[in-house]
Amino acid sequence: MNKIETLVYNLVRKNPALKQFVRNCYQSVFDLLPRGNEFFINKPEYKKGYFFGFHDVSPFSLDETKLLGNKLAFDLRMPKKNEPITVGYFDFKEGKIGEFHEIGKSYSWNYHKGCRLQWIDECRVIYNSAKDGKLCSIITNINDHTSTEIPFPIDAVHGNLATTFSYERLERCMPGYGYPYNDDGKLEQPAPKDTGLFLLNLKSGERTLLLSLNEIAIKVTGTIEDEYLHFVTHTEFSKDGKYISFLYRRIPRTGDYMKRRSVIGIYDLEQRKLHILPSQESGSHYVWNNKNQLIASCILNGKSCHVLFDSNNLNFVKAIAPERLNSDGHQSFVTDDSFITDTYPDRRRLARLYAVDITNGDVKLISKIYSPKKFQTKDFKCHIACDLHPRVSPSGRYVCFDSPQTGQRGLYVMKIK
């Protein structure tokens, strides 16, 4: 964002309805101009009619011979209960996307986080679905085509463990991120004692409550604010599996539920202790590196920025390239000291990918991609936007992202080194 855009954004960001109105009016002026020029550091490969979802999970197999993806039947409306996407993987070799192999169908998905399709190991994948009106997750071995059903949905996975929470509650509090099914969300309670962040054993199918919403709320605020609905989302394991991070959020029970308040929590699985990062009641997207550090989109001292936190020193806070990275983004580490992040479409409907060096603050443009206005989120319950959500391959050679550049949602791969 330029200085004027940053100023206006800071004035309206606490009023989501006004922010969306101002954005739409501003971009409409530039719709009268010719389409802006796109840019790619290398020519991308893509498959139209497919997408993956969020930035926190890599769709690449560890040996980079396969690429996970979801095949769509429609593109410009929200999915209804029992409407599936086809789950599968592409053959992938030296940057080329090959044949698609169907694994199954998912009946619980959205455009932003997909169905949480991800690799467990070199031959097993897991994804969320629904059966007989109840949420579940399915583990499939792509070699022998056997499947196992787990009686709970998942979010993040580390080995034979997964995080889970109420997707019903998430859908109530963040429409377009949960699923349209009932579970144990206890929507009538502001911060229940018997739901929150769970740890799921993928071998036994048993889940354990790690932190209740009541417990988290008291830790963060010192009390239970009954005028808010409290919830958790965006969970991740640290690379070594020692920590589980999550966003703890609360929204007004009445009025504008987009006026949410956020913190980033870290739960130490060994010490059984919850820590809250000093993010000044902000936080949207983040990822871990192998140093047990997180890069996160936050608002510090009233300014949007990408911030490096360190679980080894919880008071460590460092804004990375704050003059360039001055808007929200979705990150993916390339190395422990470098990452790729994206932007939302600007006034010319161009979204960007940046490569960022943490050590010296260098920011390099690697893509500038057109996003048709028909993919703009229509309202707070119609989240059809197609964010880039960059996801780096294990070797760091490729980045995968979603884009509606052609007028249809597509799955893209581009070489970055």
DODOPA-66906 format. One record per residue (C-alpha): x, y, z. Coordinates in steps of 0.5 Angstrom, whole numbers, plus 2048, in hexadecimal, padded with zeros to 3 digits. Last residue first. Layout:
XYZ/...
***
This chain:
81F7D67F1/8177D97F1/8147D47EC/80D7D57EB/8077D07ED/7FF7D27EC/7F97CF7EE/7F37D37EA/7EC7D77EC/7E97D97E5/7E97E07E2/7F17DE7DF/7F47E27E5/7EF7DE7EA/7F67DC7EF/7F87D77F4/7FF7D67F5/8057D17F5/80C7D47F6/8127D07F3/8197CF7F5/8197CF7FC/81B7C87FD/8157C6801/8107CA7FC/80E7D17FE/8067D37FF/8047D97FD/7FC7DB7FF/7FA7DF7F9/7F47E17FC/7EE7DF7F7/7E87E37FA/7E17DF7FB/7E07E1802/7D87E2802/7D67E3809/7DA7E980A/7D87EC804/7D97EC7FC/7E07E97FD/7E47EB7F6/7E47E67F1/7E07E97EC/7E57EF7ED/7EA7EB7E8/7F17EA7EC/7F77EC7E8/7FE7E97EA/8047ED7EC/80A7E87ED/8117E77F0/8127EE7F3/8187EE7F8/8187F17FF/81F7F1803/81E7F280A/8267F080B/8257E9810/81E7E880E/81E7E8807/8177E8803/8157E67FD/80F7E97FB/8087E77F7/8037EC7F5/7FC7ED7F4/7FA7F27EE/7F27F47EE/7F57FB7EC/7F37FE7F2/7F77F97F6/7F57F17F6/7F77EE7FD/7FE7ED7FE/8037E77FE/8097E4802/80F7E0801/8147DF806/81B7DF808/8207DE80E/81D7D7810/81D7D5809/8177D6804/8127D7809/80B7D9807/8077DF809/8007E1808/8007E9808/7FD7EF80B/7FF7F6809/8067FA80B/80B7F5808/80F7FB804/81080080A/8107FB80F/8167F680C/8157F1812/8127F3819/8167F081E/8137EE825/8177EA82A/8137EA831/8127E2830/8197E0830/8197D982D/8137D982A/8157DF826/8117E4822/8127E781B/80D7EC819/80A7EE812/8077F5813/8007F9813/8017FF817/7FD80281D/803801822/8037F9820/7FE7F681B/8007EF81A/8027EA814/8067E5817/80D7E2816/80E7DD81B/8147DA81E/8167D3821/81C7D381D/81A7CE818/8157D3815/80E7D5817/8087D8814/8037DE815/7FD7E1813/7F87E6816/7FB7E981D/7F97EE821/7F77F0829/7FE7F3829/8027EE827/8067EC82D/8057E482C/8017E1831/8047DB835/8007D4837/8037CF83B/8037C783B/80B7C783C/80C7C2836/8067C4832/8087CC832/8027CF830/8037D682C/7FD7DB82B/7FD7E1826/7F87E6828/7F27E9824/7EC7ED825/7E67ED820/7E27F381D/7DF7EE818/7D97EC81C/7D67F381B/7D07F3820/7CF7EE825/7D37E8828/7D97ED827/7DF7E9825/7E57E5828/7EB7E2826/7F17DE828/7F57DC822/7F97D6823/8007D3824/8027CC826/8097CB829/80E7C5829/80C7C2823/8137C3820/8117C781A/80C7CB81F/8057C981E/8007CD81B/7F87D081D/7F57D5819/7EE7D581D/7EC7D6825/7E57D9827/7E27DE82C/7DB7E182B/7DB7E882E/7D67EC833/7D87E7838/7DF7E9839/7E27E483D/7E77E6842/7EF7E8842/7EF7E983B/7F47E5838/7F57DF83D/7ED7E083F/7EB7DF838/7F07D9837/7ED7D583C/7E67D683A/7E77D5833/7EA7CE836/7F17CC835/7F47C5833/7EE7C1833/7F07BA831/7ED7B782A/7ED7AF829/7ED7AC822/7F27A7824/7F77A881F/7F67AF81D/7F67B1824/7F37B8824/7F57BE829/7EF7C382A/7EF7CA82B/7E87CD82D/7E27C9830/7E07C7837/7E17CE83B/7DD7D2836/7DF7D9835/7D97DD832/7D37D7833/7CD7D782E/7D27D5829/7D47CE82C/7D87CC826/7D87C5827/7D67C3820/7D17C681B/7D37C6814/7D47CC80F/7DB7CC80F/7E07D1812/7E47D680E/7DF7DA80A/7DB7DD810/7E07DF816/7DC7DF81C/7D77DA81A/7DB7D6816/7E07D581B/7DB7D3820/7D97CD81B/7E07CC81A/7E17CA821/7E87C8823/7EE7C4820/7F57C3820/7F97BD81E/7FD7B7820/8007B181C/8067B5819/8047BC81A/7FE7BF817/7FA7C5817/7F27C6816/7EF7C0817/7E77BD817/7E57B881C/7E27B181C/7E97AF818/7E77AA812/7ED7A680F/7EE7A5807/7F27A0803/7F47A17FC/7FA79D7FC/7FF7A27FA/7FB7A97FC/7FA7A7803/7F47AB805/7F27AE80C/7EB7B180C/7E97B6811/7E27B7814/7DC7BC815/7D57B9816/7CF7B9811/7CF7B280F/7D67B380D/7DA7B980D/7E17BB80A/7E87BD80C/7EF7BB809/7F47B680A/7FA7B4806/7FE7AD807/8047AB802/80A7AF804/8087B180A/8027B580D/8017B9807/7FB7BF807/7F47C0805/7F17C580A/7EA7C5806/7EC7CC803/7EE7D1808/7EC7D7804/7E77D47FF/7E37D0803/7E37C9805/7DE7C3808/7DC7BE803/7E27BC801/7E37B67FB/7E87B17FA/7EF7B07F8/7EF7B27F0/7F57B27EC/7F77B87E8/7FC7B77E3/8027BC7E2/8047C37E5/80B7C47E2/8107C87E7/8157C27E6/8107BD7E7/8097BD7EB/8047B87EA/7FE7BB7ED/7FA7B97F3/7F37B87F5/7EC7BB7F9/7E67BC7F5/7E27C17F8/7DB7C07FB/7D47C37FC/7D17BF802/7D07C6806/7D07CC801/7D77CF7FE/7D77D67FD/7D67D97F7/7DB7DB7F1/7DF7D57EF/7DB7CF7ED/7DD7C77EC/7E47C87EF/7EA7C37EF/7EE7C47F6/7F67C37F5/7FC7BF7F8/8027BF7F4/8067B97F3/80E7B87F1/8117BD7F6/8147B87FA/8117BA801/80A7BB7FD/8087C27FB/8017C57FE/8057C9803/8017CB809/8007D280C/7FE7D5806/7F77D3806/7F37D1800/7F57CC7FA/7F17CE7F4/7EF7CA7ED/7EB7CD7E8/7F17CF7E3/7F77CB7E4/7FE7D07E4/8057D07E2/8087D77E4/80D7DA7DF/8137DD7E4/8147E37E7/80D7E57E6/80A7EC7E4/8037EE7E2/8017F57DF/7FB7F97E1/7F47F87DE/7F27FF7DA/7EF8047DE/7E88057E0/7E87FF7E5/7ED8047E9/7E78087EC/7E48027EE/7EA8007F2/7E88067F6/7E18057F7/7E27FD7F9/7E87FF7FE/7E3804801/7DD800802/7E27FA805/7E57FE80A/7DE80180C/7DB7FA80D/7E27F8811/7E27FE816/7E87FE819/7EC7FE813/7E9805811/7EE80A813/7F4805813/7F280480C/7F280B80A/7F980C80C/7FC806809/7F8808802/7FB80F803/80280C804/8028077FF/800800800/
***
